[in-house]
Amino acid sequence: MEILGGRVTDSPTEVSGLPSWLYPAGFWVGVALLGLAVLFPDLAAVGVAWIGAVPVLAALWVAVATWNKDRRLSVAALLALAGLVTVFFVKQLI
């Protein structure tokens, strides 16, 4: 057990069900895609889509990976995804 800033965590490599390497890895893949878009402009849309997909993929990871360990966290991640889906469909109506 490790104490970080007054908080006690069971695993120093995991934050709220998400491995500490996953979100930064997804972010840097997006940065690399956007960097390549300077040379290959067709990759710009892929890079922007990837940057937008990283939080969605992280929420999916948390929802699936923590379902048996922390059901409240999984439900919160699924509610966040439901909110994103709702915004997407309401935006289409406007």
Beta strands, then each sheet from edge to edge (+ up, - down):
strand 1: 2-4
strand 2: 7-9
strand 3: 14-15
strand 4: 18-19
sheet 1: 1+ 2-
sheet 2: 3+ 4-
end
